[in-house]
């Protein structure tokens, strides 16, 4: 297989950057969802934004970023409120409430897509599930030398710039409020005792999760959003008990997963002699699951094998 520089710069590089920053954004905010045992919240948000995206288009009559982003963010916040309402009034656990709300809102989004002007939205089942990574093209660079010009990076596709901006925003907010987010995630009662408004901080975590999910939704689809909100943070949690190292490790895992998964999907089949490619978002999600599964088995402290070995040694000593 010969390497085509023009094809890589036009097709693969923007898709790779989109996948990378989508994975980093979701992995970053996913740490606090995993710590709060609200991993399903990421699933709820990624599904609940669909009716908001469609409603944003129907109201504004355009596919510009701002109206659809505003609609998606509104839908995510409404979903969070509905989950809490169902949990309290229905006296059910949070997971059941999330399941009821996100399936209902996702179904509403599908119905809206099929109605009237919403048919013009470039969304279908494949787009919702797997995104449109392969459709993100960067036509500006003509060769590697062009990348040395800082001005050319401003011509990156809208989806990539949007994902980069959201990652930078989430990273900045988490760096500023890291102690507050961590304390509320570990012990909301203690946070209230110390004078923090835990409910407000929790809503901030939900908003950041919604921003990451919404920004990634168009490019990589709901499947990858769910996987990256959960898998990197859950994997990192198996290797450390400290929140700072966990966040750093989750970002490393997210970056490796994004780059490695895209490489496997885009170039793996051709390296094996097949004239085809595999969906990149699906490949990234699979790789994230494989890394998590291997870590569950092999992590030196909390892995299944290590724990059984310690039990065996302790049993022999006793």
N, C-alpha and C positions, 0 to 999 in steps of 0.2 A: 504494500500500500504506500503510495507516494504522498508526501505531505504537501497540501495546497495552502500556501500562506494566505492568499486572498480569501479563500473559503473560511479559513480559521478566523481571520480578523472580522469578517462580515457576519458569519453565522455563529461560530462557536464561542468566540471571546465575549460578546455581549450576553449570550445565554449563560456562560460560565460565571460571569460577574453577577448576573441576576440570581442564579442559584446560590452563589456564595453568600451574598448579602441577605438573601431570604433566610438561609440557614442560620447565619449569625444573629439576625434580629430575633428569630423565633427561639433559638437556643438561649439567648440572653435573658429574655423575659420569662422563658419557661422554667427557669430555676425557682422562681418564687411560686409558680403554680404547683410545681412538684413538691416544694417544701411545705406548702399549705394543704397538700393532698387534694388539690383541685385540678388535677390533670385533665379531667373531662371538660373543664371550663374552656380549654383551648379548642376542643372538639365543638363545643356549643357555639363559641364565637365564630369559628371558621365556617360553620353552616348558617349561622344566623345572619351573617352579613349579606347573603345572597339577595333577600328581598330588599334590603337597603340599597344595594347597587342598582337593582332594577328600578326601584322607586326614584332614586336620584336621576336616572336617565329619563324616566317618564315626566318628572317635574321640570327638569331643565331642558329636555329635548336635545341633549348633546352628550357625547361620550367623553367630554373633558374630565380631567382628573378630579377637580375640586368638588363638583356636585355629586359625583359617584362616591368619592371618598367621604363626603359629609353624610350621604345617605347610609353608607356602610357603617360608619362610626355611630350614627344615631341608632341603627338597628342593633348594633352590638351592645350599646348602653341599655336599650329597651330590653334586650334579651337578659342582661344581667339583673335588671329590676324584676322581670317576670319570673326568673328563676328563684329569686329571694321571696317573691310573693307566693309562688306555688309551694315553696318549701314551708313557709310559715302557715298559710291557710290550709294547705293540704296535709300538713303534719307528716311530710315524707322527708327522707334523707336528701341531701343536696344532689347526689348522683341521679336519683330518680327524677328530681325536678329538672335538672339539666337535660336529661333524655327526653322528657315531655316537651320542653320548650324548643330545643334546637331542631327536633324532627318536625315539629309544627311549623316553625319559621322557614326551614329549608323547603318543606312542601309548598308553603305559600310563595316562596321565591320561584319555584318551578312553575307554578300556576301563572304567576305574573309574566314570566318569560313568554308564555304561550298566548298572551292576550294582547291584541291591538298593537299600539306603537312599540311595546316592549319586544316584539319579535325582531326589531331592528338591532337589539343588543347582540353583540357578537359573543353569545354564550350558548353552549350546549352541554350535554352531559359530560363529554370528554373534557371540555374546557374547565368545567366546574371541578372535576375530579383531578385532572392532571395538569391544568394550566396550559400556557402557550409558550413555553420556553423556546421551542424550536422556531417560533414565529418572531422572535426578537432579533432584529437585524440592525447592524451598524454599517452604513454604507459609506461613511466618510473616509476612514483610513485606506490608503492605497498600498501601504507596506509598513514594515516594522519601524522604519525611520520616522514615519509620521507620528508615532506614539510619543516621540520625544518633545513634541509641541504641546505645551500645557493647554492651549486653546482647543485642541481637538477633543479633549476629554469632556468639554462642555457640550459636545454634540452627541454624547452617548444617548441611547434610546431612553424615552421617558420612564419606562418601567425600572431601568437600572438606576437612574438618578433618584427616582422616588424611593427605591429600596435603600440606597446609600444614605439618603437624608433621614429616613426613619431609623436606620441603625444608629446613625450619629446622634439623633435626638434621644433615643432610648438609652444609649450608652451614657450620654451626658446627664440625664435625669437620674439614672441608677447610681452613677458615681456621686452625685450630690446628695441623694437621699438613701444611700446604701444602708446605713445603720437603721434608719426608720423602717425601710422595707423588710430588712432582715428580722428586726425585733417583732414587728407585727406578724410576720410569717411564722415565727417560732411560737410566740405567746401574745396574742391580742390582749388578753387580760392584763398582763404585766405592762404592756404598752399604754393601756388606758390609765393604769395606776400611776405611771410616770408622766402623765399629762398629754400623751399623744392621742389624737383622735383616730383610733384604729380603723373605724369604718371609712373615713376619708382616705386613709392610706391604702386600704384594700381596694377602694374604687380606683385609686391611681394605678394600682397594679393591673386591674381589669382594663383600664383605658390603654395602658402601654401594651398589654397583650392584644387588645383589639387593633391598635395601630399596626403592630407587627403582622398580625394575621391579615388585615386588610391590604397592606402594602404587598404582601407576598401572594395573596389570593389570585390576582390576575395572572401573575407570571408562572407560578408553580402549582396552583390548584389546592383544593382542600386537603387531599391526602398527604401531601408533603408538609403542609402547615401543621397538621395534627402530629405527624411523626416528629417534626423538628421542635415543636413545643415540648415534647415529652422525652424523646429518646436521648438527646445529648445531656440534658440535666439529670435524668435518671441514671444514665451511665456514669456520669461524673460523681454522683452521690455514692456510688459503690466504691469509690477510691479514696474519698476524703469525708471527714465530718465537719470541716471548716468551710464557711460559706464563701470566703474570698477565693481560695483555691478551687472550689467547686465551680464558681462562675468562670474563672479562667480556663479550667479544664473543659467545661462544656463548650466554650467558644472554640477551643482547639479541636474538639471532636466535631462540632458543627462545621468548621472550615474544612477539615479533612473529609467529612462525609459529603459536603457539597461538591468539592473538587473531584474527589474520587468517584462518587456516584455518577456525576456527569460524564467523567471520562469513561467509565464502564459502559454507560448507556450509549454514548455517542461513538466511541471508538472500539469498544470491546468486541462487538460482533464482526467488524471488518478485520480486526487483527486475527480472528479465528477463521477468516475466509468467507464470511457471509456478507452478501451485498445488501446490508440492511442496517438499521439502528434501532435501539430499544428506547422507549420513552424515558427521557432523562429524569423527570420528576419521580417516576416510579422506581427507577434504579437507585436514586438517592435515598428514598424512603426504605427500600429493601436493605441497602447498605447500613443505614442507621439502625434498623432492627437487628441485623446480623451482629453489629458491634455491641449492641446492648445484650443480645443473647450470649455472646462469648464472654462479656464482662460478668454476667450473672454466674457463669460457670467458673471463670478464671480469676476474678478480682482477688488480690492477695489477702484482703481482710474479710470482705463480706461475700465473696464468691462461694458458690455451693461446695466446690471441691475443697477450698481452704477451710471452711467451717467443719466439714465432715472429717478432715484430717485432724483438726484440733480436737474434735470430740473423741476421735479414736485414740489420740495421744493421751488425753485426759482420762479416758476410760482405762487405758492400759496402765497409767500411773496409779489410778485409784485401786 
